[in-house]
Amino acid sequence: MQFIHAVLRNALGQARREELVSRNVATLVRVPAPRYKVGKGLSVEQVKRLLRAAEGHRLYPLYLVAATLGLRRGELLGLRWQDLDLDRGILSVEQTVQRLAGGLRVQDTKSEDSDGVLPLPEVTWLALLDHQRDQKIEREAAGNGWVEHGLVFPSRLGTPMEPRNLNRHFAGLRERAGLPHIRLHDLRHTMVTLLLDLGVPPHLVQAIARHAHVDVTLKIYAHTNLDAMRAAVKRLDDQLG
């Protein structure tokens, strides 16, 4: 693209010297819009395998929240107990934990679209109630070593969890589940695909995923739902064959 602009500038300069043009032809250049890259979601069976591999670990509820509500990694690590209303079964997305400039930073979510109040599926609700009880035991065991930050998924000492440590744990988890190529973020895409498969209207899935535009929601679905597309075109074979 830089080469194209350079050629146009040279041509424009020459043309102006010869008084051949009266407008900037560089304004005719159209730069392609960036493409949104999406990952591949998991099947229901793959999600079950992953969660079975995580059962009994302190991070099991984190993966369950990721799979059922589609929170991003930083949002999972930034989730606080005050963002949960376990009496009403709702969760608010308010902040995120990121590694920036060599250290961990707790920040507000990146945009209004990232904020949101989400209803908890019952399985996630019950897991978080158990997790709250287990964290109290963990806090008491740590004694004076515990540094309270009010986080739902902190380190073993209550401090914000290092995102790279979560990545390392997930890498081992996916190996145990026999899913070596998946990413943590694929659980977010899985939530989108499963809800749309269940017939949930796209605008509601967009609200749950907190996408800025429904086009992003539908693009994830189209990217991950190859089997459904195969079934659709198979119907053409049945009609035309």
N, C-alpha and C positions, 0 to 999 in steps of 0.2 A: 504494500500500500504506500509506503514511503517513496518507493521507486516511481509509482504512478504519479504521485503529487510532484515529484521532481521533474518528470517529463513534462507534465502540464505547465509547471511554472516556466520552464525553458521555452516551451512553445508559446505561452502567453507573452513572455518578454519579447520574443522574436516578432510575434504578430503585432504587438503594440508598436514596436519600432517601425514596422512597415505599415502601420495604421490600417491593419486588416480587420481587427475586432474592436468592439466597444464595450464588451462585458467580460467578467471574470469567468472563464470556462471551467475553472476548478470547482465552482459551485455546483456543477452538473454531476460531480462524482458522488456516488452513493456508497457509503461505508456499510457493509453488511451488519445487521443487528447481531449482538452476541447470542449464542445458542445456550440454552439452559440444559446442562447435562444432568441426567438422572441415573440413579442406580437401579438395581433389580430387587424387587421385593421378594419375600420368602413365601412359600406355601404354608398352609395351616399346619401340615405335618412337620415342616422344618421348624416353625416357631415352637411347636410342642417339644421337639427334640432339643432345641436350644434351652428352653425353660426347664426341662427335666435335668439337663446337665448342670443347671445352676441351682437346683433345689438344695436347700440346706446351707447355702452360702449367704453371707450378710448382704450381698449385692443382688440376690434374687429379686427383691421387690423393685430394684432399679430397672432391671431388664423387663419386668412385667409392665412397669409404667411406660417404658420405651415402646413396647410392642402394642399396648392397648391405647395409648394416648399420643404417641408419636413425638414425644419431646426430644429436642436436640441434645447432644452430649452436654454442652455448657448449661442448658436449662435443667437437665437432670442434676448436675452437680451444684447448681445454684438454688435448687428448690429448698424452701424452708418450711418448718412446721407451721409457721404463721400463714403460709400460703395455702394450707390445707384446712378445710372445714370437714372434719371426719364425722361430725354429727349430721351434716347435710349431704355429705358425699360429693364435695366439689373441690376442685384444685385450681389455683390461680398461677399463671406463669408471669413472674415479675422480674426475675433477675437471672443472670448467667455467670458462670465462672470460666474465665479464659486465661491462657498463658500469654502475657504480653510483656515485651521489653524485659525478658528474663525473669519475670515473676508472675504469680497468680493475681488476677484482678477480678473482683466481684463487681459486675456492672448491671445496670438496668438492661432489659431486653432491647434488641437493636431497633425496633420500630413498634408503632401501634399495632401493626398486623401480627407481631410476635406475641403481644400480650393477649390474654384471654382467660375466661373462666370456663372450666371444663367439668362436665359431670363424670364421676368415677364409675367405671364398670364395677359390678359387685365383686368380681374376683380380685380386682386391683384394690378396691376399698378394704376388703378383708385382709389382704396381704399387708397393706400399710398399717392397719391396726396392730397386727402381729409385730410388724417391724418397729413400731413405736415402743411396744413393750420390750422387745429385744434390745433396742438401743438404750433404754433405761438401765438394763442389766449391764450392758457394755460400758456405759458411763460410770456406773458404780464401781465396776472392776478396774477402770483406769484410774480412779481416785483423783489425786491432784494433777495427774498428767493430762486429764481431759480439759480441752480449751473449748468452751461452749461458743458456737456460732449459730445455733438454732437450725442447722442444716439437716435435711432428711437423709442425705447420702454423703456424710462426711468421711474423712479418714478414720482410722481406729482411735484417734485421739480427739475427734471433734472438729478438727480444722478442715478447710476446703480440700477436697481430694485433688491430687495432681491428675489432670486429664490423661497424661501419658501412662499413669498407673492403671487407670480404667482401660485404656487401650490394650495394655499388656494382659490384664485379666481376661478381657474379651477374646484376645487372640488364643489363649489357652482354652477358653470355654468353647469356642467354635471348633477347635480341634477335637475336643472330647465329644462334641455333638456330631462329628463327621461332616462339618460344614466349613471347610478351611478357607473358602474364598469370599465369605460374606463379610460385610462391614456392619458396625453398630448402627450407622445411619440407615442401613437397609431396613431396619425395624420400623423406621418412620415411614418409608415408602410402603412397607407391608400393611401398616394400619390403613393407609389411603386405599390400597387395592382391595383389602378385605371388606371395608365398609361399602365401597362402590359395588363389589360383587354381591353384597347383601341387599342391594337395592336402595341404599341410603342416597337421597338426592345430592348431586354434586355440590350445591351451595352449602349444605350442612357439613359435608366432608371438608370443604374448604375452610369452614369456620373452626372445625375441630383441629385441622392441621395448621391453622393460622397462616395460610398462604395469602399473599397480597392479591392474587388473581386466581379465579377458578381455572384459567387456562393451564396454570402450573399443575393443579390437582389432576386435571384430565390428561395432561401430558404424561405424568407419572403412571397413571392407570393404563394408558395406551402402550407405554414402554414395557410394563411388567406383565400385561395380560395377553401374552402371545398365544397361550393355549385357547383362550376364549376367541381370539381372532381366527385361529385355525378352525375351531368349531363353526364359526360363522361362514367362512369360505367353503367349508365342507358342505354346508347346506346348498351352496351353488352347484357343487358336484352332483348332489342328490337330485337337484331340479333339472340340470342340463345334461347329466350323464345318461 
